[in-house]
Amino acid sequence: MKHSFKPGTMIYPLPAVMVSCGMTPDEYNIITVGWTGTICSNPPMCYIALRPERHSYELIKKSMEFVINLTSADLARETDWCGVRSGRDYNKFSEMNLTPLPAEVVHAPIIGEAPLSIECRVKEIVPLGSHHMFVADVVNILADDKFYNHDTDKFELDSCDPLVYVHGGYYHLGEKIGKFGWSVEKKKSK
């Protein structure tokens, strides 16, 4: 048996990311976003959805750039704090002892402590209702070298203990139970 609910937002877990924005150090800001994701792989594109009344909304609309900084369990407090405080009232980088570093392509800073920073350039802003979706091209990715495996030439994001958000709570990821395609993979003969 299932229980019926009114329509709402029940797709979980979501990545809990910190989006950095602003063109100059005096306007740099961070907003925590749960409504984000990949929307195309070729060309690489993603989105964030923001309420128009948020401080970061106007900064991103003006510059048409932002950086999605993936978070880890080590950044859980900073991630939450940057989501409940406004950049109108606080310098979130200094309040949370986070390091704004130059991105390679966009003007918005990356967060130095983030395991991965995805530089984005806005293609379109889509008004949806309570939120507007910023559809963006991914123009560069900066990965923390400590999560890069030089032997396999792969970024091992799972080793940074990614932070996810589930209906009001922050969580670690669980144990890996498979990989893409494992359910149809042919068994290797011995």
N, CA, C and O atoms as a DFTB+ gen file, in Angstrom:
760 C
 N C O
     1  1       0.843      -1.176       0.000
     2  2       0.000       0.000       0.000
     3  2       0.893       1.246       0.000
     4  3       1.971       1.243       0.594
     5  1       0.447       2.284      -0.656
     6  2       1.185       3.554      -0.709
     7  2       0.300       4.664      -0.185
     8  3      -0.927       4.594      -0.258
     9  1       0.952       5.703       0.350
    10  2       0.246       6.866       0.879
    11  2       0.319       7.986      -0.149
    12  3       1.391       8.238      -0.699
    13  1      -0.771       8.653      -0.418
    14  2      -0.821       9.734      -1.395
    15  2      -0.492      11.073      -0.729
    16  3      -0.993      11.385       0.351
    17  1       0.364      11.859      -1.399
    18  2       0.734      13.197      -0.952
    19  2       0.375      14.190      -2.047
    20  3       0.269      13.827      -3.219
    21  1       0.191      15.434      -1.658
    22  2      -0.004      16.481      -2.668
    23  2       1.282      16.623      -3.476
    24  3       2.354      16.270      -2.985
    25  1       1.197      17.133      -4.706
    26  2       2.407      17.291      -5.509
    27  2       3.445      18.143      -4.777
    28  3       3.110      19.148      -4.150
    29  1       4.692      17.731      -4.865
    30  2       5.771      18.448      -4.198
    31  2       7.125      17.984      -4.684
    32  3       7.232      17.262      -5.675
    33  1       8.152      18.401      -3.981
    34  2       9.532      18.077      -4.357
    35  2      10.009      16.908      -3.518
    36  3      10.382      17.089      -2.359
    37  1      10.004      15.729      -4.077
    38  2      10.373      14.527      -3.330
    39  2      11.437      13.698      -4.044
    40  3      11.536      12.496      -3.798
    41  1      12.225      14.301      -4.911
    42  2      13.299      13.563      -5.567
    43  2      14.554      13.735      -4.721
    44  3      15.133      14.820      -4.661
    45  1      14.962      12.660      -4.076
    46  2      16.134      12.687      -3.186
    47  2      16.930      11.412      -3.360
    48  3      16.364      10.424      -3.827
    49  1      18.218      11.369      -3.012
    50  2      19.037      12.462      -2.497
    51  2      19.459      13.414      -3.617
    52  3      19.402      13.096      -4.805
    53  1      19.877      14.581      -3.179
    54  2      20.392      15.612      -4.076
    55  2      21.795      15.993      -3.623
    56  3      22.105      15.901      -2.436
    57  1      22.646      16.419      -4.549
    58  2      23.934      16.934      -4.092
    59  2      23.710      18.244      -3.344
    60  3      22.900      19.071      -3.763
    61  1      24.411      18.428      -2.263
    62  2      24.378      19.712      -1.538
    63  2      25.625      20.464      -1.992
    64  3      26.732      20.168      -1.542
    65  1      25.442      21.433      -2.882
    66  2      26.588      22.143      -3.451
    67  2      26.606      23.588      -2.967
    68  3      25.578      24.152      -2.591
    69  1      27.789      24.163      -2.987
    70  2      27.933      25.592      -2.719
    71  2      28.258      26.260      -4.056
    72  3      29.256      25.940      -4.701
    73  1      27.401      27.183      -4.451
    74  2      27.596      27.904      -5.702
    75  2      28.252      29.241      -5.379
    76  3      27.718      30.033      -4.603
    77  1      29.399      29.483      -5.973
    78  2      30.081      30.766      -5.775
    79  2      29.818      31.654      -6.983
    80  3      29.705      31.186      -8.116
    81  1      29.725      32.944      -6.706
    82  2      29.381      33.887      -7.768
    83  2      29.959      35.257      -7.439
    84  3      30.523      35.469      -6.366
    85  1      29.807      36.173      -8.374
    86  2      30.329      37.527      -8.226
    87  2      31.509      37.738      -9.157
    88  3      32.269      36.814      -9.445
    89  1      31.644      38.969      -9.618
    90  2      32.710      39.294     -10.576
    91  2      33.969      39.847      -9.910
    92  3      35.067      39.725     -10.455
    93  1      33.811      40.457      -8.731
    94  2      34.940      41.085      -8.052
    95  2      34.934      40.660      -6.584
    96  3      33.888      40.281      -6.057
    97  1      36.082      40.718      -5.924
    98  2      36.144      40.277      -4.524
    99  2      35.126      40.957      -3.605
   100  3      34.663      40.335      -2.649
   101  1      34.769      42.207      -3.868
   102  2      33.816      42.883      -2.992
   103  2      32.386      42.349      -3.148
   104  3      31.544      42.611      -2.290
   105  1      32.095      41.609      -4.223
   106  2      30.753      41.043      -4.377
   107  2      30.734      39.518      -4.358
   108  3      29.672      38.922      -4.536
   109  1      31.878      38.871      -4.148
   110  2      31.899      37.408      -4.092
   111  2      30.882      36.918      -3.077
   112  3      30.739      37.493      -1.998
   113  1      30.174      35.848      -3.432
   114  2      29.171      35.279      -2.538
   115  2      29.092      33.778      -2.765
   116  3      29.562      33.248      -3.771
   117  1      28.482      33.116      -1.794
   118  2      28.242      31.672      -1.844
   119  2      26.781      31.442      -1.495
   120  3      26.264      32.025      -0.543
   121  1      26.119      30.591      -2.269
   122  2      24.766      30.160      -1.941
   123  2      24.736      28.632      -2.005
   124  3      25.254      28.031      -2.946
   125  1      24.137      28.024      -1.013
   126  2      23.982      26.577      -1.020
   127  2      22.770      26.230      -1.863
   128  3      21.704      26.828      -1.721
   129  1      22.950      25.252      -2.747
   130  2      21.902      24.858      -3.682
   131  2      21.736      23.347      -3.651
   132  3      22.714      22.602      -3.708
   133  1      20.494      22.906      -3.559
   134  2      20.186      21.485      -3.669
   135  2      19.598      21.158      -5.025
   136  3      19.695      20.021      -5.487
   137  1      18.985      22.145      -5.670
   138  2      18.360      21.910      -6.965
   139  2      19.359      22.228      -8.059
   140  3      19.440      23.352      -8.555
   141  1      20.116      21.205      -8.418
   142  2      21.185      21.309      -9.401
   143  2      21.371      19.956     -10.052
   144  3      21.001      18.929      -9.484
   145  1      21.936      19.953     -11.225
   146  2      22.202      18.679     -11.872
   147  2      22.718      18.827     -13.285
   148  3      22.806      19.926     -13.831
   149  1      23.057      17.683     -13.862
   150  2      23.518      17.589     -15.237
   151  2      22.304      17.526     -16.146
   152  3      21.337      16.826     -15.845
   153  1      22.347      18.256     -17.263
   154  2      21.234      18.176     -18.206
   155  2      21.675      17.764     -19.613
   156  3      20.832      17.494     -20.468
   157  1      22.985      17.714     -19.859
   158  2      23.480      17.289     -21.169
   159  2      24.961      16.932     -21.024
   160  3      25.695      17.576     -20.274
   161  1      25.390      15.887     -21.758
   162  2      26.805      15.527     -21.691
   163  2      27.602      16.029     -22.897
   164  3      28.813      16.224     -22.799
   165  1      26.934      16.240     -24.028
   166  2      27.642      16.729     -25.199
   167  2      26.766      17.739     -25.928
   168  3      25.902      17.332     -26.705
   169  1      26.954      19.049     -25.708
   170  2      28.011      19.647     -24.886
   171  2      27.683      19.511     -23.401
   172  3      26.515      19.372     -23.037
   173  1      28.707      19.549     -22.539
   174  2      28.445      19.436     -21.106
   175  2      27.666      20.645     -20.591
   176  3      28.099      21.790     -20.730
   177  1      26.512      20.364     -19.996
   178  2      25.647      21.427     -19.474
   179  2      25.066      20.996     -18.139
   180  3      24.893      19.808     -17.869
   181  1      24.769      21.989     -17.310
   182  2      24.148      21.729     -16.019
   183  2      23.189      22.867     -15.709
   184  3      23.001      23.783     -16.510
   185  1      22.586      22.789     -14.526
   186  2      21.659      23.850     -14.133
   187  2      21.720      24.043     -12.634
   188  3      22.146      23.160     -11.889
   189  1      21.286      25.216     -12.207
   190  2      20.936      25.467     -10.818
   191  2      19.584      26.179     -10.850
   192  3      19.275      26.891     -11.805
   193  1      18.788      25.987      -9.812
   194  2      17.506      26.686      -9.709
   195  2      17.532      27.543      -8.452
   196  3      17.825      27.055      -7.361
   197  1      17.220      28.839      -8.618
   198  2      17.250      29.799      -7.516
   199  2      15.954      30.587      -7.470
   200  3      15.297      30.798      -8.489
   201  1      15.603      31.016      -6.272
   202  2      14.496      31.960      -6.117
   203  2      15.001      33.352      -6.505
   204  3      16.108      33.728      -6.121
   205  1      14.212      34.121      -7.257
   206  2      14.662      35.451      -7.691
   207  2      14.983      36.412      -6.546
   208  3      15.758      37.348      -6.738
   209  1      14.408      36.203      -5.363
   210  2      14.679      37.127      -4.249
   211  2      16.016      36.862      -3.552
   212  3      16.413      37.638      -2.683
   213  1      16.707      35.800      -3.907
   214  2      17.997      35.506      -3.287
   215  2      19.060      36.489      -3.774
   216  3      19.048      36.913      -4.930
   217  1      19.966      36.840      -2.886
   218  2      21.047      37.784      -3.196
   219  2      21.881      37.308      -4.393
   220  3      22.236      38.104      -5.262
   221  1      22.187      36.021      -4.431
   222  2      23.024      35.482      -5.507
   223  2      22.344      35.522      -6.871
   224  3      23.016      35.553      -7.902
   225  1      21.029      35.523      -6.876
   226  2      20.288      35.538      -8.140
   227  2      20.722      36.720      -9.009
   228  3      21.053      36.544     -10.181
   229  1      20.720      37.910      -8.438
   230  2      21.091      39.107      -9.206
   231  2      22.569      39.105      -9.600
   232  3      22.926      39.564     -10.685
   233  1      23.429      38.585      -8.712
   234  2      24.856      38.517      -9.041
   235  2      25.087      37.619     -10.254
   236  3      25.860      37.955     -11.151
   237  1      24.406      36.472     -10.269
   238  2      24.573      35.543     -11.390
   239  2      23.918      36.100     -12.650
   240  3      24.468      35.985     -13.745
   241  1      22.756      36.699     -12.492
   242  2      22.072      37.280     -13.654
   243  2      22.928      38.371     -14.298
   244  3      22.963      38.494     -15.523
   245  1      23.611      39.158     -13.477
   246  2      24.457      40.245     -13.985
   247  2      25.697      39.702     -14.706
   248  3      26.035      40.169     -15.794
   249  1      26.367      38.728     -14.108
   250  2      27.615      38.215     -14.676
   251  2      27.406      37.088     -15.676
   252  3      28.244      36.861     -16.549
   253  1      26.282      36.379     -15.547
   254  2      25.975      35.201     -16.361
   255  2      27.042      34.111     -16.190
   256  3      27.337      33.366     -17.125
   257  1      27.611      34.030     -14.985
   258  2      28.612      33.018     -14.639
   259  2      28.422      32.592     -13.192
   260  3      27.933      33.358     -12.362
   261  1      28.819      31.352     -12.903
   262  2      28.857      30.863     -11.530
   263  2      29.739      29.628     -11.491
   264  3      30.130      29.097     -12.531
   265  1      30.049      29.175     -10.278
   266  2      30.831      27.957     -10.093
   267  2      30.065      27.048      -9.140
   268  3      29.685      27.464      -8.046
   269  1      29.841      25.808      -9.559
   270  2      29.254      24.792      -8.676
   271  2      30.409      24.106      -7.969
   272  3      31.232      23.451      -8.608
   273  1      30.474      24.255      -6.648
   274  2      31.522      23.630      -5.849
   275  2      30.913      22.441      -5.125
   276  3      30.053      22.607      -4.260
   277  1      31.368      21.225      -5.483
   278  2      30.873      20.048      -4.778
   279  2      31.372      20.092      -3.343
   280  3      32.427      20.659      -3.058
   281  1      30.613      19.495      -2.455
   282  2      30.953      19.540      -1.036
   283  2      31.244      18.144      -0.510
   284  3      30.990      17.141      -1.177
   285  1      31.776      18.106       0.685
   286  2      32.102      16.858       1.366
   287  2      31.552      16.934       2.785
   288  3      31.122      17.993       3.244
   289  1      31.574      15.802       3.465
   290  2      31.115      15.786       4.855
   291  2      31.914      16.774       5.700
   292  3      31.376      17.349       6.646
   293  1      33.184      16.978       5.374
   294  2      34.018      17.941       6.107
   295  2      33.503      19.372       5.965
   296  3      33.812      20.229       6.794
   297  1      32.717      19.635       4.916
   298  2      32.188      20.977       4.669
   299  2      30.706      21.091       5.022
   300  3      30.046      22.044       4.609
   301  1      30.185      20.144       5.771
   302  2      28.741      20.129       6.071
   303  2      28.293      21.398       6.799
   304  3      27.285      21.991       6.416
   305  1      29.007      21.825       7.826
   306  2      28.604      23.020       8.575
   307  2      28.633      24.257       7.678
   308  3      27.700      25.060       7.693
   309  1      29.702      24.408       6.898
   310  2      29.833      25.552       5.999
   311  2      28.731      25.535       4.936
   312  3      28.174      26.576       4.588
   313  1      28.431      24.355       4.436
   314  2      27.393      24.217       3.419
   315  2      26.043      24.656       3.974
   316  3      25.314      25.406       3.325
   317  1      25.718      24.196       5.156
   318  2      24.439      24.577       5.763
   319  2      24.406      26.072       6.063
   320  3      23.426      26.742       5.739
   321  1      25.458      26.601       6.675
   322  2      25.504      28.012       7.070
   323  2      25.336      28.922       5.858
   324  3      24.599      29.907       5.914
   325  1      26.015      28.594       4.767
   326  2      25.919      29.428       3.559
   327  2      24.534      29.345       2.916
   328  3      24.194      30.171       2.070
   329  1      23.742      28.361       3.310
   330  2      22.390      28.237       2.793
   331  2      21.344      28.954       3.624
   332  3      20.240      29.207       3.141
   333  1      21.671      29.285       4.869
   334  2      20.679      29.933       5.740
   335  2      21.021      31.390       6.059
   336  3      20.215      32.087       6.674
   337  1      22.178      31.849       5.660
   338  2      22.573      33.245       5.840
   339  2      22.629      33.931       4.482
   340  3      22.927      33.297       3.469
   341  1      22.343      35.224       4.467
   342  2      22.333      35.971       3.211
   343  2      23.642      36.718       2.994
   344  3      24.219      37.284       3.922
   345  1      24.094      36.704       1.746
   346  2      25.270      37.470       1.358
   347  2      25.040      38.973       1.432
   348  3      25.994      39.747       1.349
   349  1      23.794      39.395       1.586
   350  2      23.521      40.820       1.801
   351  2      24.051      41.248       3.178
   352  3      24.436      42.401       3.377
   353  1      24.063      40.300       4.117
   354  2      24.409      40.597       5.506
   355  2      25.773      40.074       5.942
   356  3      26.323      40.547       6.936
   357  1      26.322      39.114       5.220
   358  2      27.567      38.464       5.633
   359  2      28.505      38.273       4.445
   360  3      28.067      38.087       3.310
   361  1      29.802      38.321       4.734
   362  2      30.792      37.860       3.775
   363  2      31.001      36.386       4.098
   364  3      31.721      36.048       5.037
   365  1      30.381      35.523       3.331
   366  2      30.363      34.096       3.654
   367  2      31.747      33.462       3.585
   368  3      32.044      32.548       4.354
   369  1      32.597      33.933       2.674
   370  2      33.957      33.388       2.618
   371  2      34.677      33.627       3.936
   372  3      35.249      32.692       4.497
   373  1      34.663      34.853       4.444
   374  2      35.388      35.147       5.679
   375  2      34.690      34.541       6.899
   376  3      35.363      34.036       7.797
   377  1      33.368      34.580       6.949
   378  2      32.640      34.023       8.093
   379  2      32.898      32.521       8.263
   380  3      32.980      32.029       9.389
   381  1      33.023      31.804       7.162
   382  2      33.211      30.354       7.203
   383  2      34.651      29.924       6.967
   384  3      34.935      28.734       6.827
   385  1      35.563      30.898       6.922
   386  2      36.982      30.616       6.677
   387  2      37.190      29.794       5.408
   388  3      37.990      28.859       5.386
   389  1      36.470      30.150       4.364
   390  2      36.625      29.510       3.069
   391  2      37.491      30.399       2.184
   392  3      37.504      31.620       2.337
   393  1      38.203      29.781       1.269
   394  2      39.176      30.494       0.454
   395  2      38.653      30.736      -0.958
   396  3      38.446      29.785      -1.712
   397  1      38.433      32.016      -1.328
   398  2      38.074      32.293      -2.728
   399  2      39.344      32.265      -3.580
   400  3      40.282      33.027      -3.344
   401  1      39.356      31.386      -4.561
   402  2      40.498      31.288      -5.471
   403  2      40.036      31.624      -6.881
   404  3      38.863      31.444      -7.207
   405  1      40.943      32.109      -7.718
   406  2      40.541      32.427      -9.094
   407  2      40.164      31.163      -9.866
   408  3      40.838      30.136      -9.780
   409  1      39.090      31.262     -10.607
   410  2      38.734      30.208     -11.547
   411  2      39.638      30.373     -12.761
   412  3      40.328      31.385     -12.888
   413  1      39.639      29.399     -13.645
   414  2      40.492      29.510     -14.831
   415  2      39.790      30.179     -16.005
   416  3      40.449      30.787     -16.849
   417  1      38.443      30.077     -16.077
   418  2      37.723      30.605     -17.232
   419  2      36.743      31.712     -16.846
   420  3      36.680      32.736     -17.526
   421  1      35.988      31.528     -15.783
   422  2      34.972      32.513     -15.396
   423  2      35.534      33.486     -14.361
   424  3      36.594      33.248     -13.782
   425  1      34.809      34.585     -14.137
   426  2      35.232      35.584     -13.147
   427  2      34.867      35.192     -11.720
   428  3      35.540      35.599     -10.773
   429  1      33.804      34.404     -11.559
   430  2      33.400      33.968     -10.219
   431  2      34.518      33.138      -9.600
   432  3      35.221      32.423     -10.315
   433  1      34.693      33.222      -8.284
   434  2      35.758      32.450      -7.646
   435  2      35.346      30.995      -7.455
   436  3      34.161      30.662      -7.471
   437  1      36.344      30.140      -7.276
   438  2      36.078      28.782      -6.808
   439  2      36.268      28.802      -5.291
   440  3      36.854      29.737      -4.745
   441  1      35.778      27.779      -4.625
   442  2      36.013      27.622      -3.187
   443  2      37.185      26.659      -3.036
   444  3      37.093      25.489      -3.408
   445  1      38.277      27.160      -2.491
   446  2      39.506      26.382      -2.403
   447  2      39.361      25.059      -1.676
   448  3      40.059      24.100      -2.006
   449  1      38.481      24.983      -0.704
   450  2      38.312      23.771       0.103
   451  2      37.423      22.723      -0.575
   452  3      37.351      21.590      -0.099
   453  1      36.755      23.071      -1.659
   454  2      35.859      22.133      -2.339
   455  2      36.667      21.082      -3.100
   456  3      37.697      21.409      -3.689
   457  1      36.217      19.826      -3.098
   458  2      36.944      18.799      -3.831
   459  2      36.874      18.965      -5.347
   460  3      37.773      18.523      -6.062
   461  1      35.804      19.604      -5.843
   462  2      35.628      19.782      -7.273
   463  2      34.866      21.069      -7.526
   464  3      33.869      21.342      -6.858
   465  1      35.322      21.860      -8.480
   466  2      34.671      23.117      -8.837
   467  2      34.358      23.103     -10.323
   468  3      35.236      22.875     -11.154
   469  1      33.082      23.351     -10.647
   470  2      32.604      23.285     -12.020
   471  2      32.288      24.707     -12.479
   472  3      31.314      25.306     -12.024
   473  1      33.104      25.243     -13.373
   474  2      32.921      26.600     -13.873
   475  2      31.827      26.608     -14.938
   476  3      31.847      25.804     -15.871
   477  1      30.870      27.529     -14.785
   478  2      29.688      27.546     -15.648
   479  2      29.428      28.932     -16.229
   480  3      29.646      29.957     -15.582
   481  1      28.956      28.923     -17.468
   482  2      28.543      30.157     -18.138
   483  2      27.073      29.993     -18.531
   484  3      26.719      29.053     -19.242
   485  1      26.227      30.904     -18.070
   486  2      24.783      30.807     -18.263
   487  2      24.420      30.998     -19.731
   488  3      24.859      31.950     -20.376
   489  1      23.609      30.074     -20.248
   490  2      23.064      30.171     -21.608
   491  2      21.683      30.792     -21.599
   492  3      21.318      31.541     -22.506
   493  1      20.906      30.469     -20.548
   494  2      19.505      30.858     -20.522
   495  2      18.996      30.846     -19.085
   496  3      19.410      30.016     -18.275
   497  1      18.104      31.764     -18.782
   498  2      17.411      31.769     -17.493
   499  2      15.944      31.468     -17.781
   500  3      15.285      32.200     -18.520
   501  1      15.445      30.397     -17.198
   502  2      14.080      29.951     -17.464
   503  2      13.224      30.188     -16.220
   504  3      13.410      29.505     -15.213
   505  1      12.281      31.149     -16.268
   506  2      11.371      31.354     -15.131
   507  2      10.403      30.172     -15.030
   508  3       9.729      29.829     -16.001
   509  1      10.342      29.553     -13.849
   510  2       9.517      28.357     -13.689
   511  2       8.374      28.539     -12.698
   512  3       7.441      27.737     -12.682
   513  1       8.431      29.557     -11.888
   514  2       7.478      29.752     -10.796
   515  2       8.260      30.284      -9.609
   516  3       8.864      31.353      -9.693
   517  1       8.256      29.548      -8.502
   518  2       9.005      29.997      -7.326
   519  2      10.505      30.089      -7.596
   520  3      11.199      30.879      -6.957
   521  1      11.007      29.299      -8.528
   522  2      12.427      29.267      -8.873
   523  2      12.613      29.551     -10.359
   524  3      11.728      29.307     -11.180
   525  1      13.796      30.076     -10.673
   526  2      14.208      30.244     -12.062
   527  2      15.401      29.328     -12.282
   528  3      16.285      29.229     -11.431
   529  1      15.420      28.659     -13.426
   530  2      16.506      27.737     -13.736
   531  2      17.559      28.444     -14.580
   532  3      17.256      29.008     -15.631
   533  1      18.807      28.402     -14.099
   534  2      19.948      28.916     -14.843
   535  2      20.559      27.732     -15.594
   536  3      21.236      26.894     -15.000
   537  1      20.316      27.673     -16.888
   538  2      20.873      26.626     -17.748
   539  2      22.249      27.103     -18.184
   540  3      22.394      28.213     -18.696
   541  1      23.262      26.261     -17.979
   542  2      24.632      26.734     -18.199
   543  2      25.500      25.719     -18.919
   544  3      25.320      24.508     -18.787
   545  1      26.450      26.245     -19.687
   546  2      27.513      25.428     -20.269
   547  2      28.590      25.233     -19.209
   548  3      28.927      26.168     -18.482
   549  1      29.124      24.032     -19.121
   550  2      30.291      23.775     -18.277
   551  2      31.504      24.174     -19.112
   552  3      31.738      23.615     -20.184
   553  1      32.279      25.149     -18.613
   554  2      33.407      25.663     -19.389
   555  2      34.762      25.219     -18.839
   556  3      35.783      25.369     -19.510
   557  1      34.776      24.674     -17.624
   558  2      36.022      24.155     -17.048
   559  2      35.693      23.434     -15.748
   560  3      34.694      23.731     -15.093
   561  1      36.543      22.485     -15.389
   562  2      36.409      21.783     -14.115
   563  2      37.768      21.775     -13.438
   564  3      38.782      21.445     -14.054
   565  1      37.778      22.142     -12.156
   566  2      39.007      22.108     -11.353
   567  2      38.823      21.085     -10.245
   568  3      37.904      21.199      -9.435
   569  1      39.693      20.088     -10.208
   570  2      39.605      19.006      -9.228
   571  2      40.786      19.051      -8.274
   572  3      41.923      19.281      -8.684
   573  1      40.503      18.829      -6.999
   574  2      41.553      18.779      -5.986
   575  2      42.437      17.563      -6.255
   576  3      41.948      16.437      -6.353
   577  1      43.722      17.799      -6.370
   578  2      44.669      16.740      -6.722
   579  2      44.665      15.579      -5.736
   580  3      44.997      14.455      -6.114
   581  1      44.293      15.824      -4.470
   582  2      44.337      14.721      -3.501
   583  2      43.275      13.654      -3.776
   584  3      43.336      12.566      -3.202
   585  1      42.298      13.950      -4.651
   586  2      41.293      12.958      -5.017
   587  2      41.506      12.418      -6.430
   588  3      40.653      11.718      -6.977
   589  1      42.648      12.752      -7.003
   590  2      42.972      12.307      -8.359
   591  2      43.926      11.128      -8.269
   592  3      44.970      11.212      -7.622
   593  1      43.565      10.028      -8.920
   594  2      44.400       8.838      -8.937
   595  2      45.250       8.882     -10.204
   596  3      44.744       8.676     -11.306
   597  1      46.540       9.151     -10.040
   598  2      47.436       9.281     -11.186
   599  2      47.663       7.945     -11.883
   600  3      47.945       7.919     -13.081
   601  1      47.546       6.829     -11.153
   602  2      47.731       5.509     -11.762
   603  2      46.616       5.171     -12.746
   604  3      46.873       4.616     -13.814
   605  1      45.375       5.507     -12.384
   606  2      44.230       5.192     -13.246
   607  2      43.787       6.376     -14.092
   608  3      42.925       6.230     -14.959
   609  1      44.370       7.551     -13.848
   610  2      44.007       8.791     -14.535
   611  2      42.529       9.123     -14.324
   612  3      41.839       9.554     -15.248
   613  1      42.052       8.914     -13.080
   614  2      40.648       9.178     -12.765
   615  2      40.526       9.986     -11.482
   616  3      41.337       9.864     -10.564
   617  1      39.492      10.811     -11.446
   618  2      39.135      11.549     -10.240
   619  2      38.231      10.640      -9.418
   620  3      37.198      10.192      -9.914
   621  1      38.598      10.361      -8.180
   622  2      37.857       9.445      -7.322
   623  2      37.017      10.236      -6.323
   624  3      37.373      10.373      -5.152
   625  1      35.891      10.752      -6.821
   626  2      35.028      11.618      -6.032
   627  2      34.510      10.926      -4.778
   628  3      34.333      11.578      -3.749
   629  1      34.264       9.626      -4.841
   630  2      33.742       8.922      -3.664
   631  2      34.699       8.999      -2.483
   632  3      34.257       8.917      -1.337
   633  1      35.991       9.153      -2.729
   634  2      36.955       9.206      -1.627
   635  2      36.940      10.540      -0.881
   636  3      37.593      10.661       0.156
   637  1      36.212      11.549      -1.381
   638  2      36.138      12.827      -0.669
   639  2      34.945      12.856       0.295
   640  3      34.722      13.864       0.966
   641  1      34.181      11.767       0.370
   642  2      33.007      11.669       1.240
   643  2      31.968      12.726       0.879
   644  3      31.692      13.624       1.674
   645  1      31.381      12.618      -0.340
   646  2      30.422      13.634      -0.815
   647  2      29.236      13.825       0.127
   648  3      28.745      12.881       0.746
   649  1      28.800      15.062       0.213
   650  2      27.660      15.430       1.048
   651  2      26.405      15.454       0.184
   652  3      26.391      16.053      -0.892
   653  1      25.346      14.793       0.669
   654  2      24.067      14.831      -0.040
   655  2      22.983      15.307       0.912
   656  3      23.124      15.255       2.134
   657  1      21.892      15.774       0.307
   658  2      20.769      16.336       1.046
   659  2      19.547      15.469       0.789
   660  3      19.225      15.161      -0.358
   661  1      18.859      15.071       1.877
   662  2      17.644      14.274       1.764
   663  2      16.580      14.885       2.655
   664  3      16.650      14.785       3.880
   665  1      15.596      15.516       2.036
   666  2      14.396      16.029       2.705
   667  2      14.677      16.644       4.083
   668  3      14.116      16.218       5.093
   669  1      15.549      17.647       4.102
   670  2      15.832      18.376       5.333
   671  2      17.064      17.925       6.091
   672  3      17.387      18.514       7.123
   673  1      17.762      16.911       5.626
   674  2      18.946      16.426       6.330
   675  2      20.136      16.236       5.401
   676  3      19.978      16.011       4.201
   677  1      21.334      16.330       5.980
   678  2      22.575      16.101       5.241
   679  2      23.093      14.707       5.589
   680  3      23.013      14.275       6.739
   681  1      23.628      14.006       4.580
   682  2      24.063      12.627       4.769
   683  2      25.355      12.343       4.008
   684  3      25.717      13.038       3.059
   685  1      26.042      11.278       4.471
   686  2      27.140      10.674       3.722
   687  2      26.514       9.746       2.684
   688  3      25.348       9.369       2.798
   689  1      27.290       9.388       1.685
   690  2      26.840       8.342       0.775
   691  2      27.048       6.992       1.445
   692  3      27.908       6.846       2.314
   693  1      26.274       6.029       1.046
   694  2      26.417       4.682       1.594
   695  2      27.470       3.878       0.850
   696  3      28.247       4.404       0.054
   697  1      27.466       2.601       1.136
   698  2      28.417       1.678       0.535
   699  2      28.096       1.471      -0.945
   700  3      26.926       1.415      -1.325
   701  1      29.113       1.360      -1.766
   702  2      28.921       1.097      -3.190
   703  2      28.362      -0.308      -3.369
   704  3      28.875      -1.266      -2.788
   705  1      27.307      -0.429      -4.176
   706  2      26.692      -1.752      -4.387
   707  2      26.811      -2.240      -5.826
   708  3      26.409      -3.363      -6.130
   709  1      27.348      -1.427      -6.698
   710  2      27.512      -1.822      -8.091
   711  2      28.112      -0.687      -8.884
   712  3      28.455       0.359      -8.333
   713  1      28.237      -0.897     -10.185
   714  2      28.721       0.140     -11.096
   715  2      27.829       0.133     -12.321
   716  3      27.079      -0.816     -12.545
   717  1      27.911       1.190     -13.112
   718  2      27.070       1.288     -14.290
   719  2      27.252       0.053     -15.165
   720  3      28.369      -0.278     -15.562
   721  1      26.153      -0.619     -15.457
   722  2      26.161      -1.786     -16.337
   723  2      26.438      -3.110     -15.660
   724  3      26.436      -4.143     -16.331
   725  1      26.677      -3.124     -14.355
   726  2      27.026      -4.373     -13.676
   727  2      25.908      -5.411     -13.729
   728  3      26.180      -6.610     -13.663
   729  1      24.668      -4.974     -13.845
   730  2      23.554      -5.923     -13.834
   731  2      23.490      -6.765     -15.107
   732  3      22.865      -7.826     -15.104
   733  1      24.114      -6.325     -16.180
   734  2      24.075      -7.066     -17.432
   735  2      25.466      -7.516     -17.876
   736  3      25.633      -8.071     -18.962
   737  1      26.455      -7.271     -17.027
   738  2      27.826      -7.622     -17.356
   739  2      27.993      -9.133     -17.451
   740  3      27.465      -9.874     -16.622
   741  1      28.733      -9.592     -18.468
   742  2      29.004     -11.020     -18.601
   743  2      30.025     -11.434     -17.568
   744  3      30.981     -10.709     -17.293
   745  1      29.817     -12.597     -17.004
   746  2      30.765     -13.140     -16.027
   747  2      32.052     -13.528     -16.749
   748  3      32.022     -14.070     -17.854
   749  1      33.169     -13.245     -16.111
   750  2      34.463     -13.620     -16.679
   751  2      34.699     -15.092     -16.390
   752  3      34.519     -15.560     -15.265
   753  1      35.100     -15.801     -17.413
   754  2      35.400     -17.234     -17.200
   755  2      36.804     -17.361     -16.631
   756  3      37.696     -16.568     -16.933
   757  1      36.973     -18.384     -15.797
   758  2      38.273     -18.575     -15.116
   759  2      39.158     -19.503     -15.868
   760  3      40.279     -19.771     -15.438
